Amino acid sequence: MKTIECIVSGKVQGVCFRAWTADQAKNLDVKGWVRNLEDGKVEVLAQGEEDALKEFKKRLLIGPPMSRVIDVQCKEIEYDKVYPEFEIRR
């Protein structure tokens, strides 16, 4: 299982981006969390199989209908904790 950390920028707050991201993660059996950042970006930590994470990143680039994603920066990280589900953080 791999872990990636992504920062999504653009119009991604106030457009149901976190709920949409959680739905996409659940559909792909990706675990982890999503949260808003103070600078208007969204941070995502995702764990799963490589193919699922690749598809997840593609979906983050699209975003929900009301969003306008400008950029998604993801990197693979070493992470000790394994999440049992995908959660929305405040």
C-alpha positions as CSV (number, residue, x, y, z in Angstrom):
1,M,0.0,0.0,0.0
2,K,1.3,3.5,-0.9
3,T,0.6,6.8,0.7
4,I,0.5,10.1,-1.2
5,E,0.1,13.7,0.0
6,C,-1.6,16.1,-2.4
7,I,-2.2,19.9,-2.4
8,V,-5.0,21.0,-4.6
9,S,-5.2,24.7,-5.6
10,G,-7.8,26.7,-7.4
11,K,-11.4,27.3,-6.5
12,V,-11.6,24.3,-4.2
13,Q,-13.1,25.7,-1.0
14,G,-16.9,26.4,-0.6
15,V,-17.7,24.1,-3.5
16,C,-18.2,20.7,-1.7
17,F,-14.7,19.7,-2.7
18,R,-14.0,17.7,0.5
19,A,-17.3,15.8,0.3
20,W,-16.7,15.0,-3.4
21,T,-13.1,13.9,-2.7
22,A,-14.4,11.6,0.1
23,D,-16.9,10.1,-2.3
24,Q,-14.2,9.5,-5.0
25,A,-12.0,7.9,-2.4
26,K,-14.7,5.5,-1.2
27,N,-15.5,4.5,-4.8
28,L,-11.8,3.6,-5.4
29,D,-11.2,2.0,-1.9
30,V,-8.7,4.8,-1.0
31,K,-8.3,5.6,2.7
32,G,-7.0,8.7,4.4
33,W,-8.3,12.2,4.8
34,V,-9.0,15.6,3.2
35,R,-9.0,19.1,4.8
36,N,-9.1,22.8,3.9
37,L,-6.0,24.8,4.4
38,E,-5.9,28.4,5.5
39,D,-4.4,29.6,2.2
40,G,-7.5,28.4,0.2
41,K,-6.0,25.1,-0.9
42,V,-7.1,21.6,0.0
43,E,-4.7,19.0,1.4
44,V,-5.3,15.3,0.8
45,L,-3.6,12.3,2.3
46,A,-4.5,9.1,0.5
47,Q,-3.5,5.5,0.9
48,G,-4.2,2.6,-1.4
49,E,-3.1,0.4,-4.3
50,E,-1.0,2.2,-7.0
51,D,-3.7,1.9,-9.7
52,A,-6.4,3.3,-7.4
53,L,-4.1,6.2,-6.4
54,K,-3.4,7.0,-10.0
55,E,-7.1,7.2,-10.8
56,F,-7.7,9.2,-7.6
57,K,-5.1,11.8,-8.7
58,K,-6.8,12.1,-12.1
59,R,-10.1,12.7,-10.5
60,L,-8.6,15.4,-8.2
61,L,-7.6,17.3,-11.3
62,I,-11.2,17.4,-12.5
63,G,-12.9,18.1,-9.1
64,P,-16.6,18.6,-8.5
65,P,-18.8,20.6,-10.9
66,M,-18.6,23.9,-9.0
67,S,-14.8,23.8,-8.5
68,R,-12.1,25.0,-10.7
69,V,-8.9,23.1,-10.1
70,I,-5.8,24.9,-11.2
71,D,-3.1,22.5,-9.9
72,V,-2.6,19.2,-8.0
73,Q,0.8,18.5,-6.5
74,C,1.2,15.0,-5.2
75,K,4.2,13.2,-3.7
76,E,4.6,9.8,-2.3
77,I,5.5,9.8,1.4
78,E,6.6,7.4,4.1
79,Y,3.7,7.2,6.6
80,D,3.4,4.8,9.6
81,K,-0.3,5.1,10.3
82,V,-2.8,3.1,8.2
83,Y,-6.3,4.6,8.0
84,P,-9.3,2.3,8.1
85,E,-11.5,4.7,6.0
86,F,-11.5,8.1,4.3
87,E,-12.5,11.1,6.5
88,I,-13.3,14.7,6.1
89,R,-11.3,16.9,8.5
90,R,-12.2,20.4,9.6
